[in-house]
Amino acid sequence: MSSAKPKAVKHTLFVKFKDDVTKEQIMKIVNDFTHLVITVKALKSLHWGTNLGIHNLNYGYTHAFETTFDDLEGLQEYLDSPLVNEFAEGFLPTMEQQFVMDYELY
């Protein structure tokens, strides 16, 4: 690990949705997730996208959601937020699998 102070902390979620989840359900999730940027102070930004299929290394994961925080404390505040937990109650059941990576940005 570097001794330099990180510029930010990233929390990246890769999702493989269940087969019966519709495009409309996914768009509602995206809209609700985007709304968290407005309502959760520690969350500085959200970027999301779908797999482009350039490499055959995605293991069935179709969507990526990258959130940005000033520091680890901000990430923890986000993870502990009742608003985020309420959002997750609707999001988690739509996932077949998820992969999360948290890292500091230098």
N, C-alpha and C positions, 0 to 999 in steps of 0.2 A: 504494500500500500504506500502511496506517495505521502510525503510529509507536507505537501502543499494543501492549502485549504480547498476543498471541492467547490466548484462553481454552482453546483446544484446536485440534487438527488433525484434519480429517475426510478420509477416503479412501472415496469412494463409487464403487461398481462397479455398472453397469447391464448386464444380461445378456439376450441373445436366445439361448435354448437351441436346439439342433438339433432338427428335427422328430421324430427317433426317440428322444429322451430321454423317459423315462417319469416320471410323477408320483412314483413310488417312488424313482427315481434322484435327482430334485430334492430330495425330503425327506431322503435320505441326505446329500446335499451340505449342506443347511441344518443338519442335526444335526452333521455334522463341522465345519462352519464355526463353529457355536455353541460347540463344544468348544474351539476355539482361544482363546476368551476366558479359559478356565480355565488353559490350558497356556502361553500366550504372555504374559508379564508386561507388555510394553509396550502390549498391546491392552486398552484400558479398557472398551470396550463395542462391541456389534454390534446393529444393528437391521436388519431386512429386511422386505420386503413385495412384493406383486405389484401390477402396474398396475391401477388402478381403472377405466380406460377413460373417464374424464371428458372428457379432451381427446384429440383424435386426433393427438397429436404425439409418440407414443412410438416411432415408426419400427420397430415390431415387438419392442421390448425389453419383456420381461414381468416381470422381477425387478430389485429394487434391494437392494444390500447396503451399509450405511453403517457404517464402523468409525471409532472415535474413539481418539485418542492425545493425550498431554499436549503433545507438541511434535514437530517434524520429526525429531529424533533417534529418538523412539519409533516413528514411522512407518518410518524406515529400518531400525531393529532388527527390526520386524515383517517387512518385505520381505526381509530377509536371513536370517530364521529358517529353519532346516532343517525345522521342523514345518510352517511355512506353505508352503514349497516342496514338501514331500511332499503336502500337501493339494491344492496347485495341480496336481500331476501327474494327479490324478483329476478335478479340476474343469475345467481348461482344455479337454480333449477333448470335453466336453459342450456347449461354447459354439459357436454359429454366429458370434456377434459379441459384442464387449464394448466398453464405453466407461467410462473411469475418469476421475474428477476428484478431485484433491487440493486442499484449500483450508484456510485458517486461519479459525477461528471467532472473531469479535470480539463 
